[in-house]
């Protein structure tokens, strides 16, 4: 089972969906999230933060280390490790990937009833276009997909 949550960024203007792989880390491992609008308030620390597509995630590395060791994961964690191994990362490819998929599904719903094959092809095409856009914006998961 995996834990996921919706969290507001530091300035409160935007939300992000987060995913916690295998419930290894508690939600307290994430200190703050900064969107592109409030990222300048982050006070950058490469030892505890990761920048992804203009968003910054700030982790409590002591909590991460403690809980990883408790689960027998004997590594010195880095923000990149926590994010890339999905111990605390976006739920999807970007902070709003869940909402984007819901919007796309709703947008194409009328097509689904009329022509299922066209619905799937259109959904796939639009989803691939979104992945390309996310790659250009520098989102790590999109770049690795």
C-alpha positions in Angstrom: 0.0 0.0 0.0 1.2 3.5 -0.8 0.3 6.8 0.8 -0.5 9.8 -1.3 -1.6 13.3 -0.4 -2.5 16.7 -1.8 -0.5 19.6 -0.4 -0.5 23.3 -0.9 2.7 25.1 -1.8 4.4 27.6 0.6 2.5 30.6 -0.9 -0.8 28.7 -1.0 -1.5 29.5 -4.7 -0.9 26.0 -6.0 -1.4 22.4 -5.0 0.7 19.3 -5.7 -0.2 15.6 -5.5 2.5 13.6 -3.7 3.2 9.9 -3.6 5.0 7.9 -0.8 6.2 4.6 -2.1 5.4 1.6 0.1 4.6 4.0 3.0 8.3 3.9 4.0 8.4 7.6 4.9 5.8 9.6 6.8 4.4 12.8 5.4 6.6 14.7 7.9 9.6 14.0 5.7 8.3 16.8 3.4 9.0 20.1 5.1 7.7 22.4 2.4 6.8 22.6 -1.3 7.5 25.7 -3.3 5.7 26.3 -6.6 7.3 28.5 -9.4 5.6 31.5 -7.8 7.1 31.1 -4.4 10.3 29.3 -5.1 12.3 32.4 -4.5 11.4 32.1 -0.8 12.9 28.6 -0.5 16.5 29.5 0.6 18.0 26.9 -1.6 19.8 24.0 0.2 21.0 21.2 -2.2 21.4 18.8 0.8 17.7 18.8 1.5 16.0 20.2 -1.6 15.3 19.1 -5.1 14.2 21.4 -8.0 11.8 19.7 -10.5 10.3 21.7 -13.3 10.4 24.9 -11.3 9.0 23.4 -8.2 11.1 22.8 -5.1 10.6 20.0 -2.6 12.2 20.5 0.8 12.9 17.3 2.7 13.8 16.6 6.3 16.8 14.4 5.7 17.1 13.2 9.3 13.5 11.8 9.2 14.2 10.2 5.8 17.4 8.6 7.1 15.7 7.3 10.2 12.8 5.7 8.5 14.8 4.3 5.6 17.1 2.5 8.1 14.0 1.2 10.0 12.9 -0.5 6.8 16.4 -1.9 6.1 17.2 0.5 3.3 20.8 1.3 4.2 21.7 4.3 2.0 22.7 7.8 2.8 19.6 9.4 1.3 19.7 12.5 -0.9 16.8 14.5 -2.2 17.4 13.0 -5.6 17.2 9.5 -4.1 13.9 10.3 -2.3 12.4 11.8 -5.4 13.7 9.4 -8.1 13.0 6.3 -6.1 9.5 7.7 -5.4 9.8 7.5 -1.6 8.4 11.1 -1.7 7.7 12.3 -5.2 4.9 13.6 -7.5 1.9 11.3 -7.9 2.4 11.1 -11.6 4.9 13.0 -13.8 4.3 16.5 -12.3 2.6 18.2 -9.3 -0.7 18.4 -11.2 -0.6 15.3 -13.3 -3.6 13.7 -11.6 -5.8 16.8 -12.2 -4.5 17.0 -15.8 -5.6 13.4 -16.5 -9.0 14.0 -14.9 -9.5 17.1 -17.1 -8.5 15.2 -20.2 -10.8 12.3 -19.4 -13.7 14.7 -18.9 -12.9 16.6 -22.1 -12.9 13.4 -24.1 -15.9 11.7 -22.4 -18.4 12.5 -25.2 -16.0 10.8 -27.7 -15.8 7.7 -25.6 -19.5 6.9 -26.1 -19.4 7.6 -29.8 -16.1 5.9 -30.9 -14.0 4.1 -28.3 -11.1 3.5 -30.6 -10.9 7.2 -31.5 -11.2 8.0 -27.8 -8.2 5.9 -26.9 -6.1 7.1 -29.8 -7.0 10.8 -29.0 -6.3 10.2 -25.3 -2.9 8.6 -26.1 -1.9 11.4 -28.5 -2.8 14.2 -26.0 -1.1 12.4 -23.2 2.1 12.0 -25.3 1.9 15.7 -26.1 1.7 16.5 -22.4 4.7 14.3 -21.6 6.7 16.2 -24.3 5.6 19.5 -22.7 6.7 18.3 -19.3 10.0 17.2 -20.6 10.6 20.7 -22.0 9.7 22.1 -18.6 12.4 19.9 -17.0 10.2 17.5 -15.0 12.5 14.6 -14.0 9.9 11.8 -14.3 8.8 12.9 -17.8 12.5 13.1 -18.9 12.9 9.5 -17.7 9.7 8.1 -19.2 
